[in-house]
């Protein structure tokens, strides 16, 4: 089948199957072949790679992935798209389509089954409304991953790579930078989608670390501290941590730990680096 990542082919397929976009699934299909090929290029997909694609839609990017990769596993939640994918990807024998919710499927087991537990590459045009839980799930559930290359809302991509002291800096920034080295590789206009989103998008690639460069005694506890710090980001770090139901820490212990770091008791969470959060959590962990 000819490339479907263009306005004419996309609209023909939508019309043929009487497909209706579902707001609940955040569906926006890419209709620019140059952008599609650049995403696969930026992901550095080779004939040795097994790729997991999240939300293939009608298969516009999946076609490019099938040509470049050894094996592609496409996970699609919308059952009405499955017959469309079976048509648009019918000529490829290296594709496995799974009709599941990616937040409920065991991606570690999929990597084991289709790639012998070796690291996979994740490539996706992610629905904006569940970008964060998908990315956090990939990192926190020990899925063997080489890299994640995803199209997300531009604002979210910016948030993933910023440092302390900026308004976009938060728990997502710290988590992404703990597990990976992120960099934006492409900015994409709303004109490249149907239907057109209201905001710009960006493609961000995250190269997963074999071992996080920052060590914490208990990384789960560290992320409880980080979440608490940003759940009430306008409060001082002392008050934000004291108010957290997840932590059960008293004010004196928190103030003492912050002083031990050489920081002011009036500091806010947004001023701390990842390394400082790791050190703070190690001190508090002893409490």
C-alpha positions as CSV (number, residue, x, y, z in Angstrom):
1,X,0.0,0.0,0.0
2,X,1.2,3.5,-0.8
3,X,2.1,5.8,2.1
4,X,-1.0,7.0,4.0
5,X,0.6,9.8,5.9
6,X,-0.8,12.5,3.8
7,X,-4.1,14.5,3.8
8,X,-5.7,12.8,0.8
9,X,-5.0,9.2,1.8
10,X,-5.9,9.8,5.4
11,X,-9.3,11.3,4.5
12,X,-10.0,8.5,2.0
13,X,-9.4,5.9,4.8
14,X,-11.5,7.8,7.3
15,X,-14.3,8.1,4.8
16,X,-14.1,4.4,3.7
17,X,-14.4,3.1,7.2
18,X,-16.8,5.9,8.4
19,X,-14.3,6.5,11.2
20,X,-15.2,9.1,13.9
21,X,-12.4,10.7,15.9
22,X,-12.8,10.0,19.6
23,X,-12.0,12.9,22.0
24,X,-11.7,10.4,24.9
25,X,-8.7,8.8,23.1
26,X,-7.0,12.2,22.1
27,X,-6.8,11.2,18.5
28,X,-4.8,13.4,16.1
29,X,-3.4,11.7,13.0
30,X,-0.2,12.9,11.4
31,X,-0.6,13.8,7.8
32,X,2.9,15.0,6.9
33,X,5.3,12.4,5.4
34,X,8.4,14.5,6.1
35,X,7.6,14.6,9.8
36,X,6.8,10.9,9.9
37,X,10.1,9.9,8.3
38,X,12.0,12.4,10.5
39,X,10.6,10.8,13.7
40,X,11.7,7.3,12.6
41,X,15.1,8.8,11.6
42,X,15.5,10.6,14.9
43,X,14.6,7.4,16.8
44,X,17.5,5.7,14.9
45,X,15.5,2.6,14.1
46,X,17.5,-0.1,12.4
47,X,16.9,-3.6,11.1
48,X,18.1,-5.0,14.4
49,X,15.4,-3.2,16.5
50,X,12.1,-4.3,18.0
51,X,9.9,-1.2,18.3
52,X,6.8,-0.7,20.4
53,X,4.5,1.9,18.9
54,X,1.8,3.3,21.2
55,X,-1.4,4.5,19.5
56,X,-0.7,3.7,15.8
57,X,-4.0,5.2,14.7
58,X,-4.5,4.2,11.0
59,X,-0.9,3.1,10.7
60,X,0.7,6.2,9.1
61,X,3.9,6.0,11.1
62,X,3.7,2.3,11.5
63,X,4.4,1.9,7.8
64,X,7.7,3.7,8.2
65,X,8.6,1.7,11.3
66,X,7.8,-1.6,9.6
67,X,10.2,-0.8,6.8
68,X,13.0,0.2,9.2
69,X,12.7,-2.2,12.1
70,X,13.1,-6.0,12.5
71,X,9.8,-6.2,14.4
72,X,7.0,-3.7,15.4
73,X,4.4,-4.2,18.1
74,X,1.6,-1.6,17.7
75,X,-0.6,-1.2,20.8
76,X,-4.0,0.4,19.9
77,X,-6.8,1.0,22.4
78,X,-9.5,1.8,19.9
79,X,-11.1,-1.4,18.5
80,X,-12.6,0.4,15.6
81,X,-9.1,1.1,14.3
82,X,-8.1,-2.6,14.2
83,X,-9.7,-3.5,10.8
84,X,-8.1,-0.3,9.3
85,X,-4.7,-1.3,10.6
86,X,-5.1,-4.8,9.2
87,X,-5.7,-3.2,5.8
88,X,-3.0,-0.5,5.9
89,X,-0.4,-2.8,7.3
90,X,-1.5,-6.0,5.4
91,X,1.7,-6.2,3.3
92,X,4.1,-6.3,6.3
93,X,4.9,-9.5,8.0
94,X,6.9,-8.0,10.9
95,X,4.0,-6.3,12.6
96,X,2.0,-7.4,15.7
97,X,-1.2,-5.4,16.5
98,X,-2.4,-5.5,20.1
99,X,-5.8,-4.1,20.9
100,X,-5.2,-3.1,24.5
101,X,-4.9,0.0,26.8
102,X,-1.2,0.6,27.0
103,X,-1.6,1.6,30.7
104,X,-2.9,-1.8,31.5
105,X,-0.8,-4.0,29.3
106,X,2.4,-5.7,30.6
107,X,5.1,-4.1,28.4
108,X,7.9,-5.9,30.2
109,X,6.2,-9.2,29.2
110,X,5.8,-8.0,25.6
111,X,9.5,-7.1,25.4
112,X,10.3,-10.6,26.8
113,X,8.0,-12.4,24.3
114,X,8.9,-10.5,21.1
115,X,12.5,-9.5,21.8
116,X,13.8,-12.0,24.3
117,X,13.9,-9.4,27.1
118,X,16.5,-7.3,25.2
119,X,15.9,-3.5,25.1
120,X,13.2,-2.2,22.7
121,X,12.8,1.2,21.2
122,X,9.5,3.0,21.9
123,X,8.2,5.4,19.2
124,X,4.8,7.1,19.4
125,X,2.6,10.1,18.7
126,X,1.2,10.2,22.2
127,X,-2.3,11.4,23.2
128,X,-1.7,14.6,25.1
129,X,-4.0,13.7,28.0
130,X,-2.1,10.6,29.1
131,X,1.5,11.5,28.1
132,X,2.8,11.6,31.6
133,X,1.3,8.3,32.9
134,X,2.6,6.5,29.8
135,X,6.1,7.8,30.1
136,X,6.3,7.2,33.8
137,X,4.9,3.7,33.3
138,X,7.7,3.0,30.8
139,X,10.4,4.1,33.2
140,X,9.0,2.8,36.5
141,X,7.9,-0.7,35.5
142,X,11.3,-1.9,34.5
143,X,10.5,-2.2,30.8
144,X,13.8,-3.0,29.0
145,X,14.1,0.2,26.9
146,X,16.9,1.6,24.8
147,X,15.2,4.9,23.9
148,X,11.8,6.6,23.8
149,X,11.1,8.9,20.9
150,X,7.7,10.5,21.2
151,X,5.5,13.3,19.8
152,X,4.0,15.2,22.7
153,X,2.6,18.7,23.4
154,X,5.4,21.2,23.0
155,X,4.9,22.5,26.6
156,X,5.3,19.0,28.0
157,X,8.4,18.4,25.9
158,X,9.9,21.6,27.3
159,X,9.0,20.5,30.8
160,X,10.9,17.2,30.4
161,X,14.3,18.9,29.7
162,X,14.3,22.1,31.9
163,X,16.3,22.7,35.0
164,X,15.7,24.3,38.4
165,X,14.3,27.8,38.8
166,X,11.9,27.7,35.8
167,X,8.1,27.6,35.9
168,X,8.1,24.4,33.8
169,X,10.4,22.5,36.2
170,X,8.6,19.9,38.2
171,X,8.3,16.2,39.1
172,X,8.1,15.2,35.4
173,X,11.4,17.0,34.6
174,X,13.1,15.2,37.5
175,X,11.8,11.8,36.7
176,X,12.6,12.0,33.0
177,X,16.2,13.3,33.8
178,X,16.7,10.6,36.5
179,X,16.0,7.8,34.1
180,X,17.2,9.2,30.8
181,X,18.9,11.9,28.8
182,X,16.2,13.9,27.0
183,X,16.5,16.2,24.1
184,X,13.9,17.8,21.7
185,X,14.7,16.8,18.1
186,X,11.8,18.3,16.2
187,X,9.1,21.0,16.6
188,X,5.8,20.2,14.7
189,X,3.0,22.6,13.7
190,X,-0.7,21.9,14.3
191,X,-1.1,22.0,10.5
192,X,0.6,18.6,10.3
193,X,-2.4,16.8,12.0
194,X,-6.0,16.0,11.4
195,X,-7.9,17.1,13.3
196,X,-5.6,20.1,14.1
197,X,-4.7,20.4,17.8
198,X,-5.0,23.8,19.4
199,X,-1.3,23.8,20.5
200,X,2.1,23.0,18.9
201,X,3.8,19.7,19.3
202,X,7.4,18.5,19.7
203,X,9.3,15.2,19.2
204,X,11.5,14.4,22.2
205,X,13.9,11.6,22.4
206,X,14.9,10.1,25.8
207,X,18.0,7.8,25.8
208,X,17.5,5.6,28.8
209,X,20.5,5.3,31.2
210,X,21.7,1.8,32.1
211,X,22.1,3.2,35.6
212,X,20.8,6.6,36.8
213,X,23.7,9.1,37.1
214,X,22.3,10.2,40.4
215,X,22.2,7.7,43.2
216,X,19.5,7.7,45.9
217,X,19.2,5.2,48.8
218,X,15.6,4.6,47.9
219,X,14.4,6.1,44.6
220,X,10.8,5.4,45.4
221,X,11.1,7.4,48.6
222,X,13.0,10.2,46.7
223,X,10.1,10.5,44.2
224,X,7.6,10.7,47.1
225,X,9.7,13.7,48.4
226,X,9.8,15.2,44.8
227,X,6.0,14.8,44.3
228,X,5.3,16.4,47.7
229,X,7.6,19.3,46.9
230,X,5.7,20.1,43.7
231,X,2.2,19.2,44.8
232,X,2.3,22.6,46.7
233,X,5.0,24.3,44.7
234,X,4.2,27.8,45.9
235,X,4.8,26.8,49.5
236,X,8.2,26.5,51.1
237,X,9.8,23.1,50.8
238,X,9.4,22.6,54.6
239,X,5.7,23.2,54.5
240,X,5.1,21.2,51.3
241,X,6.9,18.1,52.8
242,X,5.2,18.6,56.2
243,X,1.8,18.6,54.6
244,X,2.3,15.4,52.5
245,X,0.2,12.4,53.6
246,X,2.8,10.2,51.8
247,X,5.7,11.2,54.0
248,X,4.7,11.6,57.7
249,X,7.6,13.9,58.5
250,X,7.8,16.5,61.3
251,X,8.8,20.1,60.6
252,X,12.0,19.9,62.8
253,X,13.3,16.9,60.9
254,X,12.7,18.5,57.5
255,X,14.3,21.8,58.6
256,X,17.3,20.0,59.9
257,X,17.7,18.0,56.7
258,X,17.5,21.2,54.5
259,X,20.1,22.9,56.7
260,X,22.3,19.9,56.4
261,X,22.2,20.4,52.6
262,X,23.3,24.0,53.2
263,X,20.0,25.5,52.0
264,X,17.7,28.1,53.5
265,X,14.6,26.8,55.4
266,X,12.5,29.1,53.2
267,X,13.7,27.5,50.0
268,X,11.1,26.1,47.5
269,X,11.2,22.7,45.8
270,X,11.7,24.3,42.4
271,X,15.1,25.6,43.4
272,X,16.6,22.1,44.1
273,X,18.5,20.1,41.5
274,X,18.0,16.3,41.1
275,X,21.2,15.7,43.0
276,X,20.0,17.9,45.9
277,X,16.7,16.0,46.0
278,X,18.6,12.7,46.1
279,X,20.7,13.9,49.0
280,X,17.7,15.4,50.8
281,X,15.7,12.1,50.5
282,X,18.7,10.1,51.8
283,X,18.9,12.3,54.9
284,X,15.1,12.1,55.5
285,X,15.1,8.4,54.8
286,X,17.1,7.8,58.0
287,X,14.2,9.5,59.9
